[in-house]
Amino acid sequence: MMDFLAQCRAIAGDAYVVDAPADMAAFLTEQRGRFTGKALAVLRPGTVEQVAALVRVCAEHRIGIVPQGGNTGLVLGSIPDASGRQVLLSLARLNRIRKVDAVNRTMTVDAGCILEHIQQAAAAEGCLFPLSLAAEGSCTIGGNLATNAGGTAVLRYGNTRELCLGLEVVTPQGEIWSGLRGLRKDNTGYDLRDLFIGAEGTLGIITGAVLKLYPQPKASITALAALPSPADALRLLVLMQDHCGASLTGFELMSRYCLDLVAQQFPALPRPFAEAHPQYVLLELSSSESEQHAVGLLEHAIGAALDGGVIHDAVVASSVAQSAGLWQLREHIPLAQAKAGKNIKHDISLPVSLIADFIAATGPLLDAAFPGCQLVCFGHLGDGNLHYNVAPPPGISNDDFLANQDKVNRVVYDSVMAFGGSISAEHGIGALKREELAHYKSAVELNMMRAIKAALDPLGIMNPGKVL
C-alpha cells in the first residue's frame, strides 16, 4: 500500500493524504457517534483534475472510494466500513462559487461548497437558493445532491434534484464528465444528471453543479397553529393551499410530545401557547408582492381555519426575531432528542392524504409490541415526509431499547409499505438501510439498479457496500 499512497501524495500533495489514525478520526466517525469506520487514508484533493487522477489510481489498485462532503448524513453513507481497505475522499477543499448568472437565475459551484455559503452568495446577487436544512451551516451541496436532500421548502421548490440543472462528475474510470449547462430544456438522450443525483456516490463523484436560483421574496411571514389531530393538519393544508396557492412555502407538523421535549431540554426557547395542544403546524408564506400582501393572505386563511374549527389557536410572528423563534422550535426537535437520549429514527414518506391514517394505525402497533415507547413524530407534512422516531419507554435504558431496532423498524416499515410509502424520504439508504432496501424493493427494481451499477462501475470501487 505504500506505493499506492505514494502515488496519491504525488497527485494531491503530502499534506492532503492523511493516514495517521488521530488525524483521520474526525472523518471516520458518523455525526451521531454510533459508528467509526477504518480507512487506508483520507484523500483531500483541491481540484477536479486531482479527484480524477486519484480515482484512476484507486481503480488501478482496486481500492474502494468513499466520497464525503460535510459528514452530516444519518445512514452511514459517507463513512468507510470496518475493513480498513477503503479510502475516504473528502470534497471539502473543492469549495468555490464558480459563477453566478443572475439573468439566467443560475449558480455554478464546486461540490464542497457549504450550503449556507451558497445561500449567502445567492442573496448577495438579489436571488434565492431555497434549499434549507438544519445542517446547512456544515453540509455541502455535493452531499445534498448525492442524497437528493429535501428540507423545509420542498412544498414550494422541490427536492435538491429539482434545484439542479447540470452536474460535473468524475466517473469510476477517472474521467471527467462536464454537464454544467444551465439549460432548463435539453432533450438530447438519457438524463445522466438524474442518474447521479440520489445515487449516494455509488456511480461516480459529483464535483460541481449548476443550481437554480429564484427571485428573493419581498416578504415572508411565519405562523404556528395549534390543532386537535393530524387529520385536522391535513384539512389545514388543503385550506392554506386553496387560499394561498404557491405562496405557501413551508408546512411542518409537530406533535405535542415534540414540543414538550424541546421545552424540557431548551427552556429558554419561546412557548407560544399557554395551554398544550395535541398537534402543531408551523407554516410559512412568501410573497413576491409585499409584506402587506403576505399578511393579508395569512390572516384570511387563519381566520377561515378558526371559523371552520380546523385549528384551536394560532400565533403569527410580527417580526423577523419572532419568526426565527418559531422556527427554532422546529429545528430544535432533533437536538432535544439527542440531549434526551438515543432513539430509533425513521425518515419516511407517504401519500399526503394518508399521513393521518398512518399515524393513527402505526402508534398502536408499536405500543403493543413495545409498551410505553415514546413517538417523536414531526416533519414536512406538505410533501409527505415524516421523521417518525421511537424513543425508549420510561425506565428502559437506551442500549436495551436499541437492541430492538430491527423489530421496531419492521413494525414501522411494514406499516409504511401498507400505506404505499417509502422507507427513505430524504436521508438516503447508505449502509444503515441497505438490508431494508433489499427487503422492500421489488426484484425488478433491484435488478435494474444492479445493472446500472455494473455498467458504470464494473470494478465496484464507488462507495462499496452502500445502497446495494
C-alpha positions in Angstrom: 0.0 0.0 0.0 3.0 2.3 0.3 3.2 2.5 -3.5 -0.5 3.4 -3.6 -0.2 6.1 -1.0 3.0 7.5 -2.7 1.0 7.8 -5.9 -1.8 9.6 -4.1 0.7 12.0 -2.5 2.3 12.8 -5.8 -1.2 13.8 -7.1 -2.7 15.7 -4.1 0.4 16.7 -2.1 1.8 15.2 1.1 -0.3 17.4 3.4 -3.5 16.2 1.7 -3.1 12.5 2.0 -3.8 11.8 5.7 -3.1 8.3 7.1 -2.3 9.0 10.8 -5.2 7.5 12.8 -5.5 10.6 15.1 -5.7 12.9 12.0 -8.3 10.7 10.2 -10.6 10.2 13.3 -12.8 13.2 12.6 -13.6 12.0 9.1 -14.3 8.4 10.1 -17.0 8.8 12.8 -20.6 9.4 11.8 -22.2 12.5 13.3 -24.2 10.7 16.0 -21.0 8.9 17.2 -22.5 5.5 16.8 -20.1 4.1 14.2 -16.5 4.6 13.4 -15.0 3.2 10.2 -11.4 2.5 9.2 -9.6 3.8 6.1 -6.2 3.4 4.4 -6.1 7.1 4.1 -8.2 10.3 3.9 -7.6 12.0 0.5 -8.3 15.7 0.3 -7.9 16.8 -3.4 -8.1 20.5 -4.2 -9.1 20.3 -7.9 -11.4 18.3 -10.1 -8.4 17.1 -12.0 -6.9 15.8 -8.8 -10.1 13.9 -8.0 -10.0 12.3 -11.4 -6.3 11.3 -11.0 -6.9 9.8 -7.6 -9.8 7.8 -8.9 -7.6 6.4 -11.6 -5.0 5.3 -9.1 -7.7 3.7 -6.9 -9.1 1.9 -10.0 -5.6 0.6 -10.8 -5.2 -0.8 -7.3 -8.8 -1.8 -6.9 -9.3 0.4 -3.8 -12.8 1.4 -2.8 -13.6 5.1 -2.6 -16.0 6.6 -0.1 -16.8 10.3 -1.1 -17.6 12.6 1.8 -18.9 16.2 2.0 -19.8 17.7 5.4 -20.3 14.3 7.1 -23.8 15.2 8.2 -25.6 12.1 6.9 -27.6 9.8 9.1 -27.3 6.5 7.2 -23.6 5.8 7.2 -23.4 6.8 3.5 -20.1 8.8 3.8 -18.3 6.5 6.3 -15.9 3.7 5.3 -16.6 0.2 6.5 -14.5 -1.6 9.2 -12.2 -3.4 6.8 -9.6 -0.7 6.5 -9.3 -1.4 2.8 -11.1 1.8 1.5 -10.1 5.4 1.2 -12.2 8.3 2.2 -12.2 11.1 -0.4 -13.2 14.4 1.1 -14.5 17.1 -1.3 -14.2 19.9 1.4 -11.4 21.7 -0.5 -13.5 22.0 -3.6 -15.4 24.9 -2.3 -15.5 27.7 -4.9 -18.5 29.6 -6.1 -17.6 29.4 -9.8 -20.2 31.7 -11.4 -23.4 33.4 -10.6 -25.7 34.3 -13.6 -28.4 36.5 -12.2 -30.2 36.8 -15.6 -30.3 33.0 -16.2 -31.0 32.5 -12.5 -28.2 30.0 -12.1 -25.1 29.5 -9.9 -22.3 27.2 -10.8 -20.5 25.8 -7.7 -18.0 23.2 -6.5 -19.4 20.2 -4.7 -17.6 21.1 -1.5 -19.4 24.4 -1.1 -21.3 24.6 2.3 -25.0 25.1 1.7 -25.2 28.2 3.8 -22.4 29.9 1.8 -24.4 29.1 -1.4 -27.5 30.7 0.2 -25.5 33.8 1.1 -23.9 34.1 -2.4 -27.3 34.0 -4.0 -28.7 36.6 -1.6 -25.7 38.9 -2.4 -26.9 38.9 -6.0 -30.5 39.6 -5.0 -31.5 35.9 -5.6 -32.7 33.0 -3.5 -31.4 29.4 -3.4 -34.2 27.8 -1.5 -32.7 24.6 -0.2 -32.8 24.8 3.6 -31.8 22.2 6.1 -31.0 22.1 9.8 -27.3 21.2 8.9 -27.0 24.0 6.3 -24.0 25.5 8.2 -21.9 22.4 7.7 -23.5 20.2 5.0 -22.2 20.5 1.4 -24.0 20.8 -1.9 -22.3 17.7 -3.2 -23.7 15.6 -0.4 -27.1 17.3 -0.8 -27.2 16.2 -4.4 -25.8 12.8 -3.7 -28.7 12.1 -1.3 -31.3 14.3 -3.1 -31.9 16.2 0.2 -35.3 17.7 0.9 -35.6 20.2 3.7 -38.2 22.7 4.7 -39.1 24.3 1.4 -39.8 21.2 -0.7 -43.5 22.1 -0.8 -42.8 25.2 -2.9 -39.4 24.5 -4.6 -39.0 20.7 -4.7 -36.1 18.4 -3.6 -32.5 19.1 -4.5 -33.0 17.2 -7.8 -35.5 19.9 -8.8 -32.9 22.7 -7.9 -30.1 21.3 -10.1 -29.8 21.9 -13.9 -26.4 20.3 -14.5 -23.6 18.3 -13.0 -19.9 17.7 -13.3 -18.9 14.2 -12.3 -15.8 12.1 -12.0 -16.6 8.6 -13.3 -15.4 5.4 -11.8 -12.8 5.2 -14.6 -11.3 8.6 -13.6 -12.8 10.6 -16.5 -14.5 14.0 -16.0 -18.0 14.4 -17.4 -18.9 18.0 -17.7 -22.6 18.5 -17.9 -22.5 22.1 -16.4 -25.1 23.5 -18.7 -27.6 26.0 -17.3 -30.4 24.8 -19.5 -34.0 24.2 -18.5 -34.6 22.3 -21.7 -32.1 19.7 -23.0 -33.8 16.8 -24.7 -30.8 15.0 -26.1 -30.9 11.5 -24.8 -30.6 9.9 -21.4 -30.7 12.3 -18.5 -27.3 11.4 -17.0 -27.7 14.1 -14.3 -30.6 12.2 -12.7 -28.5 9.0 -12.5 -26.0 10.6 -10.2 -28.4 12.7 -8.1 -29.6 10.5 -5.2 -27.0 7.7 -6.1 -25.0 8.4 -2.9 -21.7 8.3 -4.6 -22.1 4.7 -5.9 -22.0 5.6 -9.6 -19.5 8.5 -9.6 -18.3 11.5 -7.6 -20.1 14.8 -8.1 -17.6 17.6 -8.2 -19.7 20.5 -9.5 -23.2 21.6 -10.1 -25.3 24.3 -11.8 -28.1 25.3 -9.4 -31.4 27.1 -10.0 -31.9 30.5 -8.4 -35.2 32.2 -7.7 -36.2 35.8 -7.0 -35.9 36.8 -3.4 -39.4 37.1 -1.9 -40.4 40.6 -1.0 -41.7 39.3 2.4 -42.1 36.1 4.4 -44.4 35.5 7.3 -44.5 32.7 9.8 -47.3 31.3 12.0 -47.8 28.5 14.4 -51.2 26.8 14.6 -52.5 24.6 17.3 -54.9 21.8 16.3 -56.6 18.6 17.5 -55.1 15.9 15.3 -53.0 15.1 12.2 -56.3 14.8 10.3 -57.0 18.4 11.1 -53.5 19.3 9.9 -54.3 17.9 6.5 -57.5 19.9 6.5 -55.5 23.0 7.3 -53.0 22.1 4.5 -55.8 22.0 1.9 -57.3 25.2 3.2 -54.0 27.0 3.1 -53.2 25.8 -0.4 -56.7 26.9 -1.6 -56.3 30.3 0.0 -52.6 31.0 -0.6 -51.5 28.8 -3.6 -47.8 28.9 -4.4 -47.2 31.5 -1.6 -47.3 28.6 0.9 -43.6 27.6 1.2 -43.4 25.7 4.5 -45.8 23.4 6.3 -44.3 21.5 9.2 -46.2 19.1 11.5 -45.1 18.7 15.2 -46.7 16.6 17.9 -47.2 17.8 21.4 -44.5 15.3 22.6 -42.0 17.0 20.3 -42.6 20.5 21.7 -42.7 19.2 25.2 -39.3 17.6 24.6 -38.0 20.9 23.3 -39.3 22.8 26.3 -37.7 20.3 28.7 -34.3 20.4 27.0 -34.3 24.1 25.9 -36.4 26.0 28.4 -35.2 29.4 27.1 -37.0 29.0 23.8 -40.4 30.6 23.4 -43.6 28.8 24.4 -46.2 30.4 22.2 -49.3 29.0 23.8 -50.4 29.0 27.4 -52.0 25.6 27.0 -50.7 22.5 25.4 -52.4 21.1 22.3 -52.2 17.6 20.6 -50.6 18.8 17.4 -49.0 21.9 15.9 -48.3 23.2 12.4 -45.5 25.7 11.6 -46.3 27.3 8.3 -44.6 30.0 6.2 -45.9 32.2 3.4 -43.7 34.1 1.0 -44.9 36.9 -1.2 -43.4 38.3 -4.3 -45.6 41.5 -3.9 -45.3 42.9 -0.4 -45.4 42.2 3.3 -49.0 43.6 3.4 -50.0 41.0 0.7 -48.4 38.1 2.7 -50.1 39.3 6.0 -53.4 39.6 4.2 -53.3 36.1 2.7 -52.3 34.6 6.1 -54.8 36.4 8.2 -57.6 35.5 5.8 -56.6 31.8 5.7 -56.1 31.6 9.5 -59.5 33.3 10.1 -61.2 30.7 7.8 -59.4 27.9 9.7 -60.6 29.2 13.1 -64.1 29.8 11.9 -64.2 26.3 10.5 -62.9 24.7 13.7 -59.9 23.3 11.9 -57.5 24.9 14.4 -57.8 25.8 18.1 -55.4 28.8 18.1 -52.7 30.5 16.1 -49.7 32.8 16.7 -48.5 34.9 13.9 -44.9 36.3 14.0 -44.8 40.1 13.9 -41.0 40.4 13.4 -38.1 38.6 12.0 -37.0 37.7 15.6 -40.4 36.2 16.4 -40.3 34.2 13.1 -36.8 32.9 13.9 -38.1 31.9 17.4 -40.9 29.8 15.9 -38.6 28.1 13.5 -36.2 27.4 16.4 -38.9 25.2 18.0 -39.0 23.0 14.9 -35.2 23.0 14.4 -34.5 22.1 18.0 -36.6 18.9 17.9 -33.6 16.7 16.7 -31.3 18.5 19.2 -33.7 17.9 22.0 -33.9 14.2 21.1 -30.2 13.9 21.1 -30.0 15.5 24.6 -32.8 13.3 26.0 -31.1 10.1 24.8 -30.9 7.7 21.9 -33.8 6.8 19.7 -34.6 4.8 16.6 -35.1 7.1 13.7 -37.2 6.7 10.6 -37.2 9.1 7.6 -40.3 8.0 5.7 -42.6 9.4 3.1 -46.3 8.7 2.4 -49.0 9.9 0.2 -50.0 13.2 1.9 -53.7 12.2 2.1 -52.8 9.0 4.1 -50.4 10.5 6.7 -53.1 10.9 9.4 -54.3 7.3 8.8 -50.7 6.0 9.0 -50.1 7.8 12.3 -53.3 6.5 13.7 -52.6 2.9 12.7 -48.8 2.7 13.5 -48.8 4.1 17.0 -50.9 1.3 18.5 -48.8 -1.3 16.6 -45.7 0.0 18.3 -47.3 0.3 21.7 -48.5 -3.3 21.5 -45.0 -4.5 20.6 -43.1 -2.1 22.9 -45.4 -0.9 25.6 -44.8 2.7 26.7 -42.5 3.6 23.8 -42.5 7.4 23.0 -43.2 8.6 19.5 -41.4 11.7 18.3 -43.4 12.4 15.1 -42.7 15.6 13.1 -41.8 16.6 9.6 -42.6 18.1 6.3 -46.4 17.4 6.1 -46.8 19.4 2.9 -44.6 17.0 0.9 -45.5 13.8 2.8 -42.2 13.4 4.6 -42.3 12.3 8.3 -39.5 11.9 10.8 -41.1 9.1 12.8 -38.7 8.4 15.6 -39.2 6.0 18.5 -37.8 6.7 21.9 -37.5 4.2 24.8 -40.3 3.7 27.3 -39.6 5.3 30.8 -37.2 3.1 32.8 -35.7 1.3 29.8 -32.1 2.1 29.0 -31.1 3.5 25.6 -28.9 0.5 24.8 -31.5 -2.1 25.9 -34.1 -0.4 23.6 -31.7 0.0 20.7 -31.2 -3.8 20.8 -34.8 -3.9 19.4 -34.0 -1.7 16.4 -34.6 -4.4 13.8 -38.0 -5.3 15.3 -39.0 -1.6 15.6 -38.0 -1.0 12.0 -40.1 -3.9 10.8 -43.2 -2.6 12.5 -42.7 0.9 11.1 -41.6 -0.1 7.6 -44.3 -2.7 7.2 -46.9 -0.1 8.0 -45.2 2.4 5.6 -45.4 -0.1 2.8 -49.0 -1.0 3.6 -49.8 2.7 3.1 -47.9 2.9 -0.2 -45.0 4.8 1.2 -41.2 4.8 1.1 -38.7 3.8 3.9 -36.4 6.7 3.0 -37.7 10.2 2.1 -34.6 12.4 2.2 -31.8 10.8 4.1 -30.9 8.1 1.6 -30.0 4.4 2.1 -26.3 4.3 2.8 -25.1 1.3 4.7 -27.7 1.6 7.5 -30.8 0.9 5.4 -29.2 -1.3 2.7 -30.7 -4.6 4.0 -34.1 -2.9 4.5 -34.0 -1.7 0.9 -33.3 -5.3 -0.2 -36.3 -6.4 1.9 -38.8 -3.9 0.5 -37.7 -3.2 -3.1 -39.0 -5.5 -5.8 -36.6 -7.9 -7.6 -37.3 -6.0 -10.8 -36.2 -2.7 -9.3 -33.2 -4.1 -7.6 -32.0 -5.9 -10.8 -32.3 -2.7 -12.8 -30.3 -0.8 -10.2 -27.6 -3.5 -10.1 -27.4 -3.4 -13.9 -26.8 0.4 -13.9 -24.2 -0.1 -11.1 -22.4 -2.8 -13.1 -22.4 -0.8 -16.3 -21.0 2.4 -14.8 -18.8 0.9 -12.0 -17.8 -2.6 -13.2 -14.9 -2.7 -10.6 -17.3 -1.8 -7.8 -15.0 0.8 -6.3 -17.5 3.6 -5.9 -18.8 3.8 -2.3 -18.8 0.0 -2.0 -21.4 -1.6 0.4 -23.8 1.4 0.1 -27.3 1.3 -1.3 -26.9 -2.2 -2.9 
